[in-house]
Amino acid sequence: MSDPIIDLQDLDFAYRDALVLKDVSLRVEAGTTLGLIGPNGGGKTTLIRLLLGLLEPTRGSVRVAGLAPRDAVRRGDIIGYLPQNPANPDARFPISVRQVARLGLVGKTGMLRGYRRDDLKFVDELLGMVGISDLADAPLATLSGGQLQRVLIARALAPRPKILLLDEPTTGIDRIGQQQFLQSIDQLKRRLGLTVVFVSHDLRAVTAISDRIACLQVRLHYHDVPEHVPADLVYRMFACDLEAFGLGGTCNAPAHVHPHVNAAETVTKAPR
């Protein structure tokens, strides 16, 4: 097996005395899509912040493309990131779609250096790839939520990163828009050779796009292909929504499964 592009080993993280992640070991192979799921407060966003070098682990190690996360971020062309709930554009700030997408080049070229011609050409190509080339000169504040997400994806990919981190990217987008967004991400992954980490509470979205799923609630409770996710694990983590996995069921958990069981008490690990 080749070296993973993301490698977490024996990872713990705590905010003061509050344990958020415990004994998490996870490998993500280059060119794959990992869906990261789990209940609110389960540690998903914390894990993303660790990958970005915004937090330091309490114990264990984090390597991204063989580097410490902060070093990977400083390189500018390893990690692209779409944050959860990005700020809405101010209508009084006259910035175009193309200008916002080009801002993704700053981490690669530096604040005071001019952009290379081939990088500018690539940004224009990205706008076409995400289906908004006709909006390149439109003011950002005039876009719909789905269109804005596409601009931010282009900005994240402008420096040609190896890894794309997506934190709840389909929140606030209608079902049709979500399907179009997921198709676009899958096409970009294949065309640009990306490794994608897709964080979401939307089980349907995760299973539609992911090669493997990691389920977090403090500990890593599952890491395998989507179709092998145990039904009782879904009940313990989410209390309902088994239909999202094509398993049938309803939001009424069976009598022998309490929907609020602390899943950290029972760890299910599948072969990797």
Wavefront OBJ file of the C-alpha trace (Angstrom):
o trace
v 0.000 0.000 0.000
v 1.304 3.481 -0.879
v 1.848 6.100 1.794
v -1.434 7.850 2.642
v -1.808 11.513 1.755
v -3.515 12.068 5.133
v -2.288 10.044 8.100
v -3.629 10.357 11.654
v -2.047 8.161 14.306
v -3.330 7.667 17.881
v -4.860 11.132 17.856
v -6.357 12.739 20.981
v -7.651 16.278 21.280
v -9.202 18.052 24.256
v -10.411 21.580 24.913
v -9.205 22.071 28.469
v -10.859 19.112 30.230
v -13.403 18.351 27.494
v -12.339 15.354 25.390
v -13.290 15.883 21.740
v -11.274 13.178 19.945
v -9.883 9.996 21.448
v -7.459 7.468 19.944
v -8.285 8.265 16.304
v -6.124 6.564 13.678
v -7.146 7.187 10.082
v -5.446 6.898 6.688
v -6.729 8.539 3.506
v -5.255 7.321 0.240
v -4.481 9.791 -2.547
v -7.222 10.151 -5.159
v -10.056 8.952 -2.914
v -13.051 10.667 -1.328
v -13.536 10.247 2.404
v -16.943 11.074 3.840
v -16.684 12.186 7.457
v -19.948 11.808 9.345
v -21.145 11.900 12.918
v -23.537 13.752 15.228
v -23.165 17.402 16.148
v -20.296 17.762 18.606
v -18.770 14.473 17.493
v -15.442 16.049 16.493
v -15.759 16.430 12.701
v -14.953 20.134 12.461
v -12.237 19.762 15.102
v -10.592 17.140 12.914
v -10.677 19.515 9.946
v -9.048 22.228 12.068
v -6.312 19.794 13.039
v -5.683 19.014 9.364
v -5.409 22.754 8.690
v -2.931 23.252 11.532
v -5.317 25.568 13.378
v -5.198 23.240 16.380
v -2.465 21.023 17.808
v -3.258 17.468 18.962
v -3.145 16.672 22.653
v -1.552 13.348 21.731
v -0.616 11.543 18.549
v 0.368 12.808 15.122
v -1.149 14.406 12.022
v 0.625 14.307 8.647
v -0.654 15.836 5.422
v 1.244 14.903 2.263
v 4.097 13.865 4.543
v 4.222 17.261 6.273
v 3.012 18.759 9.521
v -0.329 20.497 8.785
v 1.005 24.042 9.232
v 3.845 23.325 6.817
v 1.380 21.870 4.318
v -0.778 24.997 4.537
v 2.259 27.270 4.128
v 3.109 25.509 0.876
v -0.110 26.945 -0.540
v -0.667 24.186 -3.097
v -1.443 21.160 -0.916
v -4.753 21.950 0.826
v -7.821 23.693 -0.566
v -10.557 24.425 1.960
v -14.237 25.352 1.819
v -15.325 26.385 5.339
v -18.678 25.774 6.939
v -21.080 28.729 6.629
v -18.825 31.129 4.699
v -19.711 34.777 5.222
v -22.313 36.241 2.883
v -20.859 38.892 0.552
v -21.549 42.528 1.346
v -23.489 44.128 -1.508
v -21.550 47.349 -0.918
v -18.239 45.643 -1.688
v -17.838 45.607 -5.493
v -15.934 42.393 -6.174
v -16.587 40.072 -9.085
v -16.758 36.303 -9.288
v -13.429 36.166 -11.166
v -11.706 38.370 -8.575
v -12.898 36.176 -5.706
v -11.704 33.017 -7.447
v -8.294 34.607 -8.033
v -7.947 35.287 -4.307
v -7.226 31.573 -3.954
v -3.836 32.214 -5.570
v -2.636 34.474 -2.749
v -1.447 31.604 -0.559
v 0.568 30.238 -3.468
v 2.130 33.436 -4.829
v 2.168 35.729 -1.780
v 0.295 38.949 -1.079
v 2.538 41.362 -2.990
v 3.462 39.286 -6.008
v 1.685 39.293 -9.326
v -0.154 36.203 -10.527
v 1.386 34.061 -13.228
v -0.388 34.057 -16.566
v -0.948 30.300 -16.514
v -2.468 30.550 -13.004
v -4.913 33.226 -14.185
v -5.816 31.068 -17.168
v -6.388 28.114 -14.855
v -8.786 30.166 -12.687
v -10.843 30.981 -15.776
v -10.839 27.289 -16.675
v -12.039 26.468 -13.151
v -14.995 28.836 -13.512
v -15.948 26.840 -16.586
v -15.457 23.526 -14.780
v -17.858 24.544 -12.010
v -20.372 25.918 -14.517
v -20.228 29.661 -13.813
v -17.981 31.045 -16.559
v -20.913 33.178 -17.737
v -20.937 34.839 -14.301
v -17.220 35.662 -14.220
v -17.803 39.436 -14.227
v -20.953 39.387 -12.090
v -20.848 41.049 -8.637
v -20.522 38.407 -5.951
v -23.474 39.792 -3.979
v -25.886 38.987 -6.850
v -25.327 35.221 -6.702
v -27.581 32.525 -5.309
v -26.340 30.272 -2.502
v -25.514 27.466 -4.923
v -23.655 29.805 -7.280
v -21.657 31.252 -4.379
v -20.588 27.759 -3.335
v -19.259 27.160 -6.837
v -17.227 30.371 -6.718
v -15.729 29.346 -3.379
v -14.863 25.919 -4.757
v -13.035 27.620 -7.636
v -11.192 29.819 -5.126
v -10.183 26.764 -3.078
v -8.890 24.983 -6.191
v -7.112 27.979 -7.748
v -3.666 27.059 -6.311
v -4.079 23.482 -7.676
v -4.084 21.702 -4.312
v -3.748 17.968 -3.884
v -6.446 17.848 -1.169
v -9.869 19.513 -0.995
v -11.480 19.815 2.463
v -15.234 20.478 2.417
v -16.969 21.299 5.716
v -20.772 20.929 5.409
v -20.743 22.286 1.829
v -24.376 21.479 0.989
v -25.958 23.273 3.952
v -28.604 25.731 2.776
v -28.754 24.369 -0.776
v -31.939 22.710 -2.055
v -31.940 19.038 -3.041
v -31.519 19.658 -6.776
v -28.706 22.114 -6.081
v -27.059 19.563 -3.801
v -27.130 16.909 -6.522
v -25.580 19.302 -9.026
v -22.927 20.315 -6.494
v -21.981 16.710 -5.726
v -21.742 15.862 -9.419
v -19.492 18.864 -9.918
v -17.201 17.818 -7.044
v -16.933 14.281 -8.405
v -16.048 15.574 -11.877
v -13.444 17.955 -10.451
v -11.916 15.160 -8.402
v -11.459 12.971 -11.463
v -10.273 15.767 -13.735
v -7.788 17.315 -11.275
v -6.692 14.160 -9.437
v -7.943 15.428 -6.079
v -8.219 13.751 -2.721
v -11.481 14.939 -1.120
v -12.532 14.979 2.539
v -16.252 15.676 2.697
v -17.669 16.550 6.127
v -21.441 16.425 6.392
v -24.375 15.433 8.580
v -26.300 14.666 5.364
v -26.006 10.906 5.002
v -27.439 10.875 1.496
v -24.853 13.354 0.258
v -21.990 11.467 1.897
v -22.944 8.069 0.555
v -23.476 9.498 -2.948
v -19.929 10.813 -3.285
v -17.634 8.874 -0.935
v -15.362 5.906 -1.591
v -15.071 5.354 2.171
v -16.850 6.672 5.235
v -15.407 7.496 8.648
v -17.912 7.875 11.465
v -16.804 10.001 14.412
v -18.257 10.485 17.838
v -15.153 11.203 19.918
v -13.736 7.870 18.729
v -13.593 6.478 15.210
v -16.517 4.049 15.164
v -16.427 2.999 11.540
v -14.088 3.286 8.558
v -15.073 1.323 5.491
v -17.178 1.546 2.345
v -20.630 3.183 2.625
v -22.669 0.086 1.862
v -21.251 -1.759 4.885
v -22.345 0.785 7.498
v -24.178 -1.159 10.261
v -27.817 -0.152 10.729
v -27.537 -0.092 14.514
v -24.604 2.325 14.261
v -26.761 4.746 12.283
v -29.455 4.502 14.958
v -26.959 5.167 17.730
v -25.363 8.095 15.956
v -28.352 9.737 14.310
v -31.468 8.158 15.855
v -33.073 7.806 12.417
v -32.636 8.370 8.660
v -31.736 4.795 7.746
v -33.290 5.470 4.348
v -30.240 7.603 3.615
v -28.208 4.411 3.437
v -30.804 2.529 1.426
v -31.518 0.366 4.478
v -35.182 1.201 4.792
v -36.453 1.876 8.289
v -38.031 4.934 9.854
v -37.246 7.486 12.509
v -38.607 5.159 15.183
v -35.710 3.152 16.559
v -36.528 -0.453 17.514
v -37.167 -1.168 21.182
v -33.770 -2.786 21.755
v -31.865 0.218 20.385
v -32.076 3.441 22.357
v -31.538 6.408 20.011
v -29.477 8.310 22.591
v -27.001 5.593 23.510
v -23.524 7.043 23.856
v -21.796 5.507 20.869
v -18.407 6.116 22.454
v -19.171 3.186 24.746
v -19.315 0.726 21.850
v -16.617 0.904 19.201
v -17.232 -0.816 15.886
v -14.149 -1.116 13.700
v -14.191 -2.622 10.251
v -11.110 -3.958 8.453
v -9.222 -1.235 6.622
l 1 2 3 4 5 6 7 8 9 10 11 12 13 14 15 16 17 18 19 20 21 22 23 24 25 26 27 28 29 30 31 32 33 34 35 36 37 38 39 40 41 42 43 44 45 46 47 48 49 50 51 52 53 54 55 56 57 58 59 60 61 62 63 64 65 66 67 68 69 70 71 72 73 74 75 76 77 78 79 80 81 82 83 84 85 86 87 88 89 90 91 92 93 94 95 96 97 98 99 100 101 102 103 104 105 106 107 108 109 110 111 112 113 114 115 116 117 118 119 120 121 122 123 124 125 126 127 128 129 130 131 132 133 134 135 136 137 138 139 140 141 142 143 144 145 146 147 148 149 150 151 152 153 154 155 156 157 158 159 160 161 162 163 164 165 166 167 168 169 170 171 172 173 174 175 176 177 178 179 180 181 182 183 184 185 186 187 188 189 190 191 192 193 194 195 196 197 198 199 200 201 202 203 204 205 206 207 208 209 210 211 212 213 214 215 216 217 218 219 220 221 222 223 224 225 226 227 228 229 230 231 232 233 234 235 236 237 238 239 240 241 242 243 244 245 246 247 248 249 250 251 252 253 254 255 256 257 258 259 260 261 262 263 264 265 266 267 268 269 270 271 272
